[in-house]
Amino acid sequence: MAILVDSAMWPAHGKLWAHLVSDSDLAELHAFAAGHGIPPRAFDRDHYDVPEDVIDRLVAGGAERVGAHELVRRLIASGLRVTARERRGQ
């Protein structure tokens, strides 16, 4: 079981944002996020959006830094990935 964080490359609200995911368990993800001060409102179905300035703290706390493609690959393999179709409710 691992918590993964990718590079911040998604612009919004004047910042760059990254994704924080679990490769096995949403409960593990929620516990990690709460323990590192990530608010519940940052959760988006299968990941947390996290600002660039907290990535180093998350890695120091045990998150594994991976590339975006690796993060998505492992999220899909976990069975936790919410697809675009599911997001649209189709």
VMD Tcl script that builds the backbone (N, CA, C; Angstrom):
set m [mol new atoms 270]
animate dup $m
set s [atomselect $m all]
$s set {name element resname resid chain x y z} {
  {N N MET 1 A 0.843 -1.182 0.000}
  {CA C MET 1 A 0.000 0.000 0.000}
  {C C MET 1 A 0.886 1.241 0.000}
  {N N ALA 2 A 0.510 2.204 -0.839}
  {CA C ALA 2 A 1.303 3.425 -0.934}
  {C C ALA 2 A 0.404 4.617 -1.209}
  {N N ILE 3 A 0.830 5.751 -0.695}
  {CA C ILE 3 A 0.232 7.030 -1.042}
  {C C ILE 3 A 1.145 7.652 -2.085}
  {N N LEU 4 A 0.572 8.129 -3.169}
  {CA C LEU 4 A 1.329 8.663 -4.294}
  {C C LEU 4 A 0.971 10.120 -4.530}
  {N N VAL 5 A 1.946 10.903 -4.946}
  {CA C VAL 5 A 1.706 12.296 -5.329}
  {C C VAL 5 A 2.484 12.556 -6.623}
  {N N ASP 6 A 1.833 13.229 -7.558}
  {CA C ASP 6 A 2.508 13.544 -8.816}
  {C C ASP 6 A 3.024 14.977 -8.780}
  {N N SER 7 A 3.569 15.442 -9.877}
  {CA C SER 7 A 4.082 16.801 -9.972}
  {C C SER 7 A 2.932 17.780 -10.142}
  {N N ALA 8 A 3.117 18.952 -9.582}
  {CA C ALA 8 A 2.096 19.996 -9.721}
  {C C ALA 8 A 2.176 20.580 -11.123}
  {N N MET 9 A 1.115 20.395 -11.906}
  {CA C MET 9 A 1.104 20.923 -13.264}
  {C C MET 9 A -0.273 21.394 -13.703}
  {N N TRP 10 A -1.231 21.416 -12.780}
  {CA C TRP 10 A -2.592 21.814 -13.111}
  {C C TRP 10 A -2.855 23.192 -12.523}
  {N N PRO 11 A -2.962 24.240 -13.361}
  {CA C PRO 11 A -3.168 25.586 -12.830}
  {C C PRO 11 A -4.622 25.833 -12.420}
  {N N ALA 12 A -4.781 26.464 -11.265}
  {CA C ALA 12 A -6.100 26.911 -10.802}
  {C C ALA 12 A -5.899 27.829 -9.598}
  {N N HIS 13 A -6.702 28.848 -9.531}
  {CA C HIS 13 A -6.697 29.752 -8.374}
  {C C HIS 13 A -5.314 30.348 -8.100}
  {N N GLY 14 A -4.559 30.631 -9.151}
  {CA C GLY 14 A -3.251 31.258 -9.011}
  {C C GLY 14 A -2.150 30.346 -8.503}
  {N N LYS 15 A -2.381 29.027 -8.511}
  {CA C LYS 15 A -1.391 28.059 -8.042}
  {C C LYS 15 A -1.308 26.898 -9.026}
  {N N LEU 16 A -0.267 26.086 -8.852}
  {CA C LEU 16 A -0.185 24.810 -9.557}
  {C C LEU 16 A -0.579 23.718 -8.577}
  {N N TRP 17 A -1.304 22.715 -9.078}
  {CA C TRP 17 A -1.862 21.664 -8.236}
  {C C TRP 17 A -1.393 20.297 -8.700}
  {N N ALA 18 A -1.274 19.386 -7.733}
  {CA C ALA 18 A -0.905 17.996 -7.976}
  {C C ALA 18 A -2.040 17.104 -7.488}
  {N N HIS 19 A -1.887 15.801 -7.698}
  {CA C HIS 19 A -2.869 14.817 -7.244}
  {C C HIS 19 A -2.250 13.916 -6.182}
  {N N LEU 20 A -3.023 13.621 -5.163}
  {CA C LEU 20 A -2.628 12.715 -4.086}
  {C C LEU 20 A -3.592 11.543 -4.118}
  {N N VAL 21 A -3.072 10.318 -4.259}
  {CA C VAL 21 A -3.916 9.125 -4.367}
  {C C VAL 21 A -3.355 7.991 -3.515}
  {N N SER 22 A -4.181 6.976 -3.313}
  {CA C SER 22 A -3.727 5.714 -2.733}
  {C C SER 22 A -3.722 4.685 -3.843}
  {N N ASP 23 A -2.785 3.755 -3.784}
  {CA C ASP 23 A -2.776 2.684 -4.779}
  {C C ASP 23 A -3.540 1.460 -4.302}
  {N N SER 24 A -4.306 1.623 -3.171}
  {CA C SER 24 A -5.029 0.452 -2.683}
  {C C SER 24 A -6.300 0.732 -1.894}
  {N N ASP 25 A -6.423 1.887 -1.243}
  {CA C ASP 25 A -7.492 2.019 -0.255}
  {C C ASP 25 A -7.847 3.483 -0.020}
  {N N LEU 26 A -9.123 3.836 -0.214}
  {CA C LEU 26 A -9.537 5.215 0.030}
  {C C LEU 26 A -9.457 5.588 1.506}
  {N N ALA 27 A -9.699 4.648 2.403}
  {CA C ALA 27 A -9.594 4.948 3.841}
  {C C ALA 27 A -8.163 5.350 4.181}
  {N N GLU 28 A -7.195 4.650 3.601}
  {CA C GLU 28 A -5.785 4.987 3.797}
  {C C GLU 28 A -5.507 6.401 3.274}
  {N N LEU 29 A -6.049 6.727 2.111}
  {CA C LEU 29 A -5.865 8.044 1.519}
  {C C LEU 29 A -6.456 9.132 2.406}
  {N N HIS 30 A -7.688 8.928 2.867}
  {CA C HIS 30 A -8.339 9.938 3.716}
  {C C HIS 30 A -7.569 10.135 5.021}
  {N N ALA 31 A -7.095 9.055 5.616}
  {CA C ALA 31 A -6.338 9.157 6.865}
  {C C ALA 31 A -5.027 9.922 6.638}
  {N N PHE 32 A -4.336 9.621 5.553}
  {CA C PHE 32 A -3.081 10.309 5.250}
  {C C PHE 32 A -3.352 11.796 5.029}
  {N N ALA 33 A -4.352 12.099 4.231}
  {CA C ALA 33 A -4.663 13.507 3.951}
  {C C ALA 33 A -5.008 14.255 5.233}
  {N N ALA 34 A -5.866 13.684 6.050}
  {CA C ALA 34 A -6.253 14.338 7.301}
  {C C ALA 34 A -5.046 14.541 8.208}
  {N N GLY 35 A -4.182 13.561 8.265}
  {CA C GLY 35 A -2.989 13.642 9.101}
  {C C GLY 35 A -1.971 14.662 8.631}
  {N N HIS 36 A -2.121 15.113 7.394}
  {CA C HIS 36 A -1.196 16.102 6.840}
  {C C HIS 36 A -1.889 17.426 6.514}
  {N N GLY 37 A -3.056 17.639 7.106}
  {CA C GLY 37 A -3.723 18.934 6.995}
  {C C GLY 37 A -4.386 19.224 5.668}
  {N N ILE 38 A -4.648 18.192 4.877}
  {CA C ILE 38 A -5.344 18.396 3.600}
  {C C ILE 38 A -6.844 18.362 3.894}
  {N N PRO 39 A -7.580 19.427 3.582}
  {CA C PRO 39 A -8.996 19.488 3.946}
  {C C PRO 39 A -9.859 18.527 3.120}
  {N N PRO 40 A -10.930 18.025 3.702}
  {CA C PRO 40 A -11.828 17.118 2.972}
  {C C PRO 40 A -12.359 17.708 1.669}
  {N N ARG 41 A -12.519 19.020 1.600}
  {CA C ARG 41 A -13.044 19.641 0.374}
  {C C ARG 41 A -12.099 19.471 -0.818}
  {N N ALA 42 A -10.841 19.090 -0.562}
  {CA C ALA 42 A -9.867 18.884 -1.636}
  {C C ALA 42 A -10.028 17.519 -2.304}
  {N N PHE 43 A -10.901 16.657 -1.750}
  {CA C PHE 43 A -11.104 15.319 -2.314}
  {C C PHE 43 A -12.033 15.397 -3.521}
  {N N ASP 44 A -11.654 14.713 -4.600}
  {CA C ASP 44 A -12.445 14.695 -5.831}
  {C C ASP 44 A -12.574 13.257 -6.339}
  {N N ARG 45 A -13.469 12.507 -5.730}
  {CA C ARG 45 A -13.863 11.147 -6.118}
  {C C ARG 45 A -12.813 10.051 -5.965}
  {N N ASP 46 A -11.581 10.287 -6.435}
  {CA C ASP 46 A -10.542 9.258 -6.313}
  {C C ASP 46 A -9.182 9.842 -5.964}
  {N N HIS 47 A -9.133 11.154 -5.742}
  {CA C HIS 47 A -7.863 11.814 -5.439}
  {C C HIS 47 A -8.110 13.108 -4.663}
  {N N TYR 48 A -7.051 13.594 -4.070}
  {CA C TYR 48 A -7.057 14.931 -3.485}
  {C C TYR 48 A -6.264 15.845 -4.403}
  {N N ASP 49 A -6.753 17.059 -4.593}
  {CA C ASP 49 A -5.985 18.095 -5.269}
  {C C ASP 49 A -5.160 18.789 -4.194}
  {N N VAL 50 A -3.850 18.854 -4.394}
  {CA C VAL 50 A -2.964 19.461 -3.400}
  {C C VAL 50 A -2.093 20.512 -4.069}
  {N N PRO 51 A -1.895 21.647 -3.404}
  {CA C PRO 51 A -1.075 22.698 -3.996}
  {C C PRO 51 A 0.406 22.331 -3.990}
  {N N GLU 52 A 1.109 22.905 -4.933}
  {CA C GLU 52 A 2.534 22.617 -5.117}
  {C C GLU 52 A 3.335 22.810 -3.834}
  {N N ASP 53 A 2.977 23.793 -3.040}
  {CA C ASP 53 A 3.788 24.107 -1.863}
  {C C ASP 53 A 3.691 23.091 -0.730}
  {N N VAL 54 A 2.819 22.097 -0.827}
  {CA C VAL 54 A 2.745 21.071 0.226}
  {C C VAL 54 A 3.357 19.729 -0.201}
  {N N ILE 55 A 3.782 19.618 -1.450}
  {CA C ILE 55 A 4.288 18.335 -1.950}
  {C C ILE 55 A 5.486 17.840 -1.146}
  {N N ASP 56 A 6.454 18.693 -0.894}
  {CA C ASP 56 A 7.638 18.252 -0.149}
  {C C ASP 56 A 7.253 17.745 1.238}
  {N N ARG 57 A 6.296 18.409 1.890}
  {CA C ARG 57 A 5.841 17.973 3.218}
  {C C ARG 57 A 5.160 16.612 3.139}
  {N N LEU 58 A 4.367 16.377 2.086}
  {CA C LEU 58 A 3.699 15.088 1.916}
  {C C LEU 58 A 4.712 13.974 1.678}
  {N N VAL 59 A 5.736 14.257 0.869}
  {CA C VAL 59 A 6.781 13.271 0.606}
  {C C VAL 59 A 7.558 12.981 1.893}
  {N N ALA 60 A 7.875 14.020 2.644}
  {CA C ALA 60 A 8.576 13.821 3.921}
  {C C ALA 60 A 7.723 12.990 4.883}
  {N N GLY 61 A 6.395 13.086 4.733}
  {CA C GLY 61 A 5.480 12.331 5.586}
  {C C GLY 61 A 5.202 10.921 5.107}
  {N N GLY 62 A 5.786 10.531 3.957}
  {CA C GLY 62 A 5.643 9.155 3.508}
  {C C GLY 62 A 5.042 8.954 2.131}
  {N N ALA 63 A 4.564 10.023 1.486}
  {CA C ALA 63 A 4.029 9.868 0.125}
  {C C ALA 63 A 5.172 9.588 -0.841}
  {N N GLU 64 A 4.879 8.813 -1.854}
  {CA C GLU 64 A 5.860 8.490 -2.895}
  {C C GLU 64 A 5.629 9.414 -4.080}
  {N N ARG 65 A 6.669 10.141 -4.470}
  {CA C ARG 65 A 6.559 11.042 -5.620}
  {C C ARG 65 A 6.686 10.210 -6.895}
  {N N VAL 66 A 5.724 10.339 -7.784}
  {CA C VAL 66 A 5.737 9.614 -9.055}
  {C C VAL 66 A 5.301 10.565 -10.162}
  {N N GLY 67 A 5.568 10.180 -11.387}
  {CA C GLY 67 A 5.098 10.955 -12.531}
  {C C GLY 67 A 3.596 10.776 -12.711}
  {N N ALA 68 A 2.995 11.671 -13.471}
  {CA C ALA 68 A 1.547 11.640 -13.680}
  {C C ALA 68 A 1.083 10.329 -14.316}
  {N N HIS 69 A 1.827 9.834 -15.289}
  {CA C HIS 69 A 1.426 8.589 -15.950}
  {C C HIS 69 A 1.490 7.399 -14.984}
  {N N GLU 70 A 2.531 7.359 -14.166}
  {CA C GLU 70 A 2.661 6.286 -13.182}
  {C C GLU 70 A 1.531 6.371 -12.147}
  {N N LEU 71 A 1.195 7.591 -11.721}
  {CA C LEU 71 A 0.112 7.757 -10.759}
  {C C LEU 71 A -1.195 7.211 -11.318}
  {N N VAL 72 A -1.521 7.568 -12.547}
  {CA C VAL 72 A -2.763 7.100 -13.170}
  {C C VAL 72 A -2.718 5.588 -13.371}
  {N N ARG 73 A -1.585 5.064 -13.810}
  {CA C ARG 73 A -1.467 3.616 -14.024}
  {C C ARG 73 A -1.735 2.855 -12.729}
  {N N ARG 74 A -1.140 3.319 -11.642}
  {CA C ARG 74 A -1.323 2.626 -10.368}
  {C C ARG 74 A -2.712 2.845 -9.794}
  {N N LEU 75 A -3.316 3.998 -10.048}
  {CA C LEU 75 A -4.682 4.237 -9.597}
  {C C LEU 75 A -5.654 3.319 -10.343}
  {N N ILE 76 A -5.478 3.165 -11.628}
  {CA C ILE 76 A -6.311 2.244 -12.410}
  {C C ILE 76 A -6.129 0.818 -11.903}
  {N N ALA 77 A -4.880 0.400 -11.700}
  {CA C ALA 77 A -4.592 -0.960 -11.225}
  {C C ALA 77 A -5.230 -1.231 -9.864}
  {N N SER 78 A -5.390 -0.196 -9.056}
  {CA C SER 78 A -5.980 -0.358 -7.723}
  {C C SER 78 A -7.482 -0.602 -7.770}
  {N N GLY 79 A -8.106 -0.240 -8.900}
  {CA C GLY 79 A -9.560 -0.334 -8.999}
  {C C GLY 79 A -10.276 0.885 -8.426}
  {N N LEU 80 A -9.534 1.884 -7.994}
  {CA C LEU 80 A -10.135 3.072 -7.385}
  {C C LEU 80 A -10.390 4.203 -8.375}
  {N N ARG 81 A -9.864 4.103 -9.570}
  {CA C ARG 81 A -9.979 5.175 -10.560}
  {C C ARG 81 A -11.441 5.414 -10.926}
  {N N VAL 82 A -11.856 6.671 -10.898}
  {CA C VAL 82 A -13.173 7.080 -11.371}
  {C C VAL 82 A -12.963 7.627 -12.776}
  {N N THR 83 A -13.592 7.007 -13.752}
  {CA C THR 83 A -13.393 7.390 -15.150}
  {C C THR 83 A -14.138 8.678 -15.475}
  {N N ALA 84 A -13.768 9.291 -16.598}
  {CA C ALA 84 A -14.454 10.502 -17.063}
  {C C ALA 84 A -15.933 10.215 -17.286}
  {N N ARG 85 A -16.250 9.055 -17.821}
  {CA C ARG 85 A -17.648 8.679 -18.053}
  {C C ARG 85 A -18.399 8.614 -16.718}
  {N N GLU 86 A -17.784 8.011 -15.695}
  {CA C GLU 86 A -18.419 7.942 -14.386}
  {C C GLU 86 A -18.585 9.339 -13.778}
  {N N ARG 87 A -17.627 10.211 -14.007}
  {CA C ARG 87 A -17.717 11.589 -13.503}
  {C C ARG 87 A -18.902 12.311 -14.119}
  {N N ARG 88 A -19.168 12.032 -15.393}
  {CA C ARG 88 A -20.299 12.662 -16.085}
  {C C ARG 88 A -21.627 12.005 -15.746}
  {N N GLY 89 A -21.592 10.875 -15.038}
  {CA C GLY 89 A -22.816 10.194 -14.656}
  {C C GLY 89 A -23.432 9.367 -15.761}
  {N N GLN 90 A -22.649 8.931 -16.718}
  {CA C GLN 90 A -23.181 8.135 -17.839}
  {C C GLN 90 A -22.944 6.668 -17.607}
}
mol reanalyze $m
mol bondsrecalc $m
mol representation Tube
mol addrep $m
